[in-house]
């Protein structure tokens, strides 16, 4: 039965099965995510000579605990890299997370470094591709563009100008209106206009 998610599986020294993937899939740029890594003993398969194929045929079970103290991940994108600590999943022994926000779409490389029990580890793996966030945004991208900000600001100025004209007309036609109440009304309406303007920018 295939994995529910596009995780990558490998084997270390015919002793350990190691599986990595993204915490949230599909993974998109500019969203908080993380690498999830699961480590458990590899049960050798006499009928499958290659350890990696043997590992792929097995499920994660009997995970190895305490590896947050001995393993670390180096996440690499082109010429950039960052070293990430592991945080254990308290409900699933042998499962760990390395939190990160991938800001650029593309293919990343994960180097797993350290030790598993008495075995030294230096393994490179490749989680699924990070897609552009805009691919799953509907109906329009959610980012506020510079032009949208300019349009919203212009609309706000126009609305305020119209409001001033209306208040001036009210003062000319009804001198009995308390100026203090007018000021309060202007303030309230101004706040409403600002909220409407921000809604225009968002939409």
N, C-alpha and C positions, 0 to 999 in steps of 0.2 A: 504493500500500500504506500503510495507516494506521500511525502511530507505535505502538511497543509500549507506550509510556507516555504519560500525558496531559500532554505538554509544550505550552508556548505558544510560538508563532513570530511574529515581526514583522520589519519591514524598516526600515532607517535610510537616509534620503536616497537611496533606490534604489541604494545601494552595498553594503550589508552585510545579511546574513541573521543574525538573532539568535534563539536558542532558549533557553528556560529551563524548569526543572522542578525537582522535588524529587529528591534523590539516592536516597532510599529511598521506594518507593511500594508500597502506599498509605501516605500519611504520616499519623501519629497524634500527638496531643499528648503531651508529657512524654517524648519519645524524641529522642535526638541525631540530627540530620539535617543538611541543608544545601541551599542552592540550587545547582544546576548550571547553568552558562551556557556556551553554545557560540556562537562568532562566526566567520563565514567570508564571503568575498566573495559578493555576490548576482549571479547571472547573469540579466540581464534577459530577460523572456519577451515577445516581441512579441505573442503570441496572448493574453496575460493582462495587461490594462492596469493592474490594481492591483498595486503592489509587494508588499503583504502576501500576496496570493493567489499571486503568483509565488514568494515565499519559502516558502510552505507546500507548494508542489509540488516543492521541491528537497530533497535530502539534505544533511546536514552533511559537508563535505569541504574540504580545503585551509584548515584553520583558521588564524586570525591569532594569532601569538604575541606575548608581551610585554605583554598588556593588563592584567596584574596591577599594572603600574606606572602605568597611565593611567586605569583604570576602578575604580569602587567601587559597591557596592550599598547602597541604603537600604531596609531591610525595615520595612514599616509595618503595624501592626494597630490599627485605630481611631485613638485619639489617641497611641498609643505608636509609637516608631520607634527603630531602631538602624542604624548604619552598619557594614557588614561589608567587610573586605578580601577580595580574591580570591587564591586559591591555585591555581597552574596544575597541570593534569594532565600529569605528565611523560611519559606514554605517548601522549597524544593532543594534539598542538598545536592551540591555539585553544579548548580546553575548560578551564573553570575551576570552582572550588568556593568557596562562601561558607558556612562551617559555622555552624550555629545549632541551638538546641533550642527548637522552638515549644511554649510551655507552655500555650497556649490553643487550643481548636478554633475553626475559622471560616475566613474568607477573608482572605488577606494580600495586600498590594501590594508589588511590587518596583520601585523606581526605580533605573534604571541611569544613572549620572552619570560624566562625564569626557570622554575623547576616544578614538576609534578611528583610529589613524594621524593624519590632519590634520582629521578630522571631529569636531565637537563632538556630544556625546550627552546627551540628557535625555529618557529614555523610561520610561514606566510600563507595567508588565506584571503579569499576575495568574496565579500558579501555581495548581494545583489546590487545592481546599479541604483544610484540616487537619481530620481527624476525631478524635472522642474515642477515647482509647486503649481505653476499656472496650468499644467496639464489636467489637474483635477478640480480647478476652480470653475464655478458655474454660477450665473451666466457670464460674469466678467471677473477679471483679476481683482483681488481685494486691496491691493496696494494703492495708496493715494499718490497719484502722479503730480508733478509740479504744475502741469496745466490745470488739473482739477483743483488744486489749492488756489491758483490764480483766479479761476472761474468762481470759486466759492467766495473768495475775498471780494471780488468785484460785485457779486450779487449782494453781499452783506452791506457794502458801501451804498449801493443803490437803494436798498431797503431802508437804511438809516436816513438817507437823504429824503426819501418820501415821507418817513415818519416825522422828520423835522418840519416839513412843509405842512403836514396835517395838523401838528400841534400849533404852528403859527396861525393857521386859519381858525383853529378853535379859540385861540386867545383874542383874535380880532373880532370874532362874532359873539363871544360871550365873556365879557369882562368879569362876570361874577364867579367864574370857576377859580377855585383856590389853586394858586400856582404850586403849592406844595404837593397837592394831590396829582397835579399834572406831572411833576417830577418823578413821583413814585410810579405813575403809570408808564412814563417813558422808560424808566429803569426796567420794569417788568417786561414790557414789550421788547426792549432791547435784548434781554436774556433769551426770550422766545425766538427772536430773529437769529441770534447766534446759534441756537440749537438747530433751527431749521437749516441754516447755512451749513452746519457740520453734517446734517443728514444729506444735504445735496452732495457734499464732497464724498461721503461714504458711498452714495448710490450712483 
